[in-house]
């Protein structure tokens, strides 16, 4: 059977309800292993522009169209099959962050294997714990990570049946050259209710959890919501989209559905936020939409402040996920755009639930000082017909009145099915059909949701997240602040400053008029402990600088 007829066969089998081959508006129905094939059948070609070549592409290209991307998925699925991978086998992907992480997952899903997506920035201890938990049949990695043995004598390859090294030849590991040229197996995607993929949580409090996604949850619910055409807040056909994503995260999978459905003209796939790389690329290709993590915006802030040859002048929408971006940084980027009405789109959600809400910040609003805005920050309204949110008492789980702080609970059809190997941790957060986000927030009379803090770091009467935003707004550039709530006194500020030095006069001016804070602990900006997505590891700060002193919260739902 030819590849084209093979693709049409599976398109029909996946869409028996419609009785026809997939159309653009139905791409969300496609299994991720067949998504690129289905998109290649449609018109209006798209171009992916890579910041550097993919590890799985022997041609070393930096430009790929949809058909070439589909060919890479098929070729990689053949290589995995030749390595002995079959339906239900787990394949761990642990490599440098780039678009081929997503393509490797698609290749595994195409033949019914279960990709286990691990950030290349995970510490050695966490990687080993997760590999032991999932017992993968194959580990796909690179020389840098396979050669790093941490404090243990055994290499990572000792924890798995087989290892595939993508960029170098190392002992006892397969290479893509060993597997190249194998026959492409017929697609055999997982059923809608079967485990399709595992990704991990951020790990801010220790070893990450592994979230279980089925086709129904990832593509049928999360991705379907992403694929709606809602101008001006979604992609347009004439957009040049630049993305900085952790390509092992579920967010990158819902994103690829949306970008293939909405078909912007060009997509810049970024795996590096170095201004020396970003600047020339953005000046040449002039993105109109940028999605990035807070840590990426932080690294690019000086680039946004350049008045000559501004790399962000054409941006009409900035998108942020994973964590809140400081208000001063939002202001910098919106002011860098020369678009008449640029927007900042902030998403609220969790890996276990997908998107729960979003909010928008205009340039006019961002140019107010943070303490001139009524805090705490709004994270959005529940998505109509798809998400419900309620705020409950942390002790009784009974709803509290509007405007009263409590635990934020969400109900969504996109909620995943569990934590792999840790059902007890899942059961702590799943309350019937509701999901305990672990956030303390309030719900306003008009339905807006405002987040005060994570429950583990919450002190009644104040919002550490809000105070951090105000402090960073008044401190000089390149300063960051984490407030650690304690049970027997005011919050303790940990201030990360260049060279570990804080001007006391500037600090006194920044805290003027704020609730009482303890004396600051000052550290070098490079010493702020963060996860792979840039989130501050507050419990690690507490261990280092407060002797492990307990916070006021229970920490039961982190």
C-alpha positions, -999 to +999 in steps of 0.1 A: +000+000+000+014+035-008+020+061+018-008+083+004-034+056+003-022+044+038-028+079+051-063+081+035-072+048+050-064+059+085-080+092+079-113+074+071-109+050+101-104+079+125-134+098+111-161+073+105-186+096+120-182+121+092-176+095+064-149+117+048-112+125+049-101+150+075-105+187+067-086+216+082-113+223+108-112+186+119-074+183+123-079+181+161-095+147+155-062+134+141-039+113+163-006+132+167+012+104+149-008+111+117-013+148+122+015+159+098+003+135+071-032+148+074-020+184+073+002+177+042-030+167+023-044+202+026-036+233+006-019+266+018+016+253+026+034+265+057+071+269+064+089+260+096+121+281+101+144+264+126+169+283+148+192+253+141+189+219+124+171+190+140+190+161+155+168+136+136+173+153+102+204+139+084+201+167+058+207+193+085+179+217+071+168+249+088+137+252+065+110+225+065+075+225+049+047+203+061+054+174+038+091+173+048+080+173+084+056+144+078+085+125+060+107+130+091+079+116+113+074+086+091+112+079+087+117+082+125+087+058+132+104+033+109+136+036+128+118+031+161+101+001+147+134-013+135+147-009+171+120-033+182+094-008+194+058-020+192+024-009+204+022-001+241+060+001+245+073+031+264+099+053+247+116+079+268+127+111+250+154+130+270+174+154+248+183+190+240+151+211+237+141+214+200+112+207+176+124+172+170+113+163+206+077+167+193+084+149+161+100+120+180+068+118+201+047+118+169+068+090+154+063+069+185+025+076+187+023+067+150+031+030+157+012+029+190+042+033+214+039+056+244+064+085+244+077+096+278+087+132+274+115+144+298+130+179+297+166+179+289+171+203+318+159+179+345+184+172+372+201+138+371+183+126+403+149+134+388+157+117+354+168+085+371+137+084+393+114+089+364+132+063+342+129+037+371+092+046+374+083+040+337+109+013+328+110+024+291+120-001+264+140+026+246+157+058+257+163+084+230+189+109+240+221+127+231+257+124+240+258+152+265+231+136+286+241+100+282+277+109+293+265+126+324+265+101+352+258+124+382+268+109+415+260+073+405+283+049+389+258+035+364+250+054+332+214+062+322+215+034+296+217+009+325+182+019+335+166+009+301+166-020+277+180+000+248+195+034+241+194+055+209+220+083+208+210+110+182+242+129+177+273+108+185+284+072+185+288+060+221+293+024+234+262+001+237+239+027+220+221+026+187+224+055+162+199+066+136+223+055+109+221+019+123+183+020+117+180+042+086+163+027+056+140+004+075+105-002+060+078+021+073+053+002+094+016+008+089+002+033+114-013+018+145-024+047+168-037+042+203-075+040+209-092+072+222-093+059+258-058+043+259-027+059+274-009+078+245+017+099+262+034+109+295+048+143+303+060+156+336+051+184+359+075+212+367+090+196+398+092+228+419+089+208+451+109+177+442+106+147+418+081+156+391+049+137+386+042+120+352+008+130+337-011+104+317-027+117+285-051+098+262-060+107+226-094+118+238-080+142+264-051+156+244-064+159+209-102+156+215-104+182+243-073+203+248-063+206+211-099+211+199-101+242+221-069+255+207-080+252+171-109+277+171-105+307+148-110+337+170-094+368+155-076+388+166-065+366+196-056+335+175-033+331+145-041+347+111-030+334+077-005+362+072+011+359+106+048+350+112+047+331+145+077+327+168+076+301+196+099+294+225+084+262+240+096+232+260+089+208+232+084+179+256+055+196+273+018+189+265+015+226+257+037+221+226+013+193+214-018+214+217+001+242+201+010+222+170-026+213+164-036+250+165-007+261+143-014+234+117-052+242+117-050+280+116-021+280+092+000+311+097+024+318+068+056+311+086+066+296+120+099+303+137+108+274+159+131+287+186+152+265+208+175+293+220+167+327+236+202+341+232+197+377+220+227+372+196+207+345+178+172+359+183+180+395+172+192+388+136+165+361+130+137+384+142+150+414+122+150+393+091+116+376+095+097+401+117+074+380+139+038+392+144+030+368+172+054+355+199+048+328+224+075+324+251+081+314+287+088+341+313+125+331+314+127+337+276+112+371+279+136+378+307+166+369+285+153+390+256+144+421+275+175+440+266+168+432+229+133+447+233+148+479+248+169+486+217+155+516+198+174+509+166+163+480+144+138+468+169+133+430+166+098+432+181+084+462+161+059+441+141+045+421+170+007+424+174+004+398+202+027+384+229+016+352+245+028+339+279+022+306+296+036+284+325+040+313+349+033+349+354+056+374+337+065+405+358+045+436+350+076+457+341+086+431+315+051+431+300+054+469+297+089+466+280+077+443+252+044+461+245+063+494+243+087+477+219+060+470+194+051+496+168+017+479+162-012+503+167-029+481+194-006+453+206-019+428+232-003+406+258-022+373+262-017+356+295-029+320+299-040+303+331-040+265+334-021+234+345-005+205+327-032+182+342-061+203+329-050+223+299-062+259+296-086+272+322-088+308+313-069+338+297-066+375+302-053+404+280-031+433+289-031+464+266-001+488+262-021+516+279-028+494+310+008+480+311+022+515+313+006+520+347+028+511+377+019+478+392+007+493+424-016+516+405-036+486+393-062+470+415-044+438+426-040+409+426-035+400+390-065+387+371-058+354+354-090+353+334-125+340+332-134+303+328-137+294+291-175+293+284-191+259+281-158+242+286-145+251+321-161+258+354-143+273+383-153+276+420-134+288+451-138+267+482-128+267+519-094+248+522-107+229+552-142+220+542-141+223+504-174+242+506-178+272+482-170+306+497-187+339+487-174+359+458-144+380+468-134+356+496-100+338+493-100+301+490-087+271+470-094+273+433-112+242+420-117+236+382-139+213+363-130+206+327-135+178+302-098+181+294-087+168+328-062+140+323-066+105+337-039+102+364-003+103+375+017+073+362+026+050+391+013+075+418-025+071+421-024+084+457-010+117+446-036+120+419-064+112+444-052+140+467-061+165+440-090+150+421-122+156+440-149+139+420-151+158+387-133+187+402-096+194+402-078+211+431-054+235+415-035+241+447-039+279+441-054+303+465-075+328+447-107+348+446-136+349+422-152+383+415-189+390+411-184+392+373-167+358+371-130+369+370-105+347+387-076+363+406-048+342+420-032+353+453-006+325+458+001+288+458-015+273+489+018+262+503+031+299+503-001+317+513-003+342+542-038+354+549-043+391+541-015+395+515-005+382+481+032+374+478+028+371+440+014+406+439+040+421+462+068+404+441+053+421+410+053+455+427+089+451+440+103+441+407+085+470+391+104+495+414+138+477+415+164+482+388+165+459+358+178+424+362+165+420+398+141+393+408+123+387+440+108+356+457+088+361+489+088+331+512+059+331+536+066+318+571+043+308+599+058+330+626+065+364+610+064+385+579+073+371+545+111+368+538+123+384+505+150+366+486+163+392+462+184+380+432+206+408+420+235+412+396+267+403+414+246+396+445+245+432+455+214+452+465+214+490+469+197+495+503+183+529+493+166+514+463+152+486+484+138+510+510+121+530+482+107+498+467+091+486+499+077+520+509+040+517+516+039+479+513+030+454+541+057+445+565+085+423+551+115+407+568+150+419+560+160+407+525+183+378+517+204+389+488+218+363+463+234+364+429+209+364+400+225+332+387+219+314+421+181+316+419+170+279+417+146+274+388+129+245+370+135+238+333+107+262+325+121+290+346+098+287+377+114+296+410+119+266+432+107+282+464+110+251+485+147+249+475+151+285+486+134+277+519+158+248+524+189+268+516+182+301+534+155+294+560+168+261+573+137+243+559+114+265+580+078+256+574+054+279+555+019+287+566+003+264+540-001+226+542+015+219+508-009+191+504-018+200+468+015+211+452 
